[in-house]
Amino acid sequence: MTSDAIISLQRVSVTYRSGPAWNRRVVHAVRGVDIAIPRGTILGLVGESGSGKTTVGRLCLGLLPPTEGAVLFDHAPMPKPRAIKGRAAVVLQQPEWALNPRLRVGTSVAEPLTVLGIAKAERLERAREALSQVGLDPSLLTRYPHELSGGQRQRASIARALITDPSFVVFDEAVSALDVSVQTQILNLIRSLQETRAFSALFISHDLAATRYVADRIAVMRLGEIVDTADADRFYSLPEHPYSRELWSTLMPADLAPEIAARPAETLS
């Protein structure tokens, strides 16, 4: 494992039982996963739906205990979520999940500071600064979420996640619900903010083209296992693992992956 990792998963497995009481079956959501996210870097976690990506994200936030293995946050065993409030954050697929429709945007953006006991006047000022940093006019603090566009709402949810200056952020399908033109803007924003603030991040996505914008390193999941890891430059020039090649050819737009998309299927196995 990387010595400067902010998050480490060491041989982590997650299992649970599913089905009616008379016919329980064991489901392996994650199997023997090893992941290390060095400080100041973004790891892109890609794979098809149901491969276990979101489960890994929950493990990295301390929201789910592993059945086996160890999860380390800043070289120590992962504490309970309350103990890392302000140090870790998440941006979800739907900004509505972070922005309460009954509250003004400013109140929702500043809410993490309330949990940390920050005074009201300082919360308001920091919320204003947070909106500005994600490219939103501070006047939107007094609006309600439904008065903002989808891209503006996601920018506001990013502002909310970053307002405590966390050292680690999970982006879970953070752009998949947006129009393509807005996706590019948000991806560029994420990369810019990461370079400025130097936080570490896990960028979860089924979209390899989106991940290409932001990730320093790529991990590929299949059926709960990490089957490939590589630096982004190498992965996007020519993935080496057979499943990565197959995933690359099916999920990357053909104009971004002509040399892979054109290959006969037998060369991918």
Secondary structure, DSSP 4 states (H G I P E B T S, - for coil): --TTEEEEEEEEEEEEEES-GGG-EEEEEEEEEEEEEETT-EEEEE--TTSSHHHHHHHHTTSS--SEEEEEETTEE---GGGGBTTEEEE-S-GGGTS-TTS-HHHHHHHHHHHTT--HHHHHHHHHHHHHHTT--GGGGGS-GGGS-HHHHHHHHHHHHHTT--SEEEEESTTTTS-HHHHHHHHHHHHHHHHHH--EEEEEES-HHHHHHH-SEEEEEETTEEEEEEEHHHHHH---SHHHHHHHHHHS-GGG-HHHHTS-GGGG-
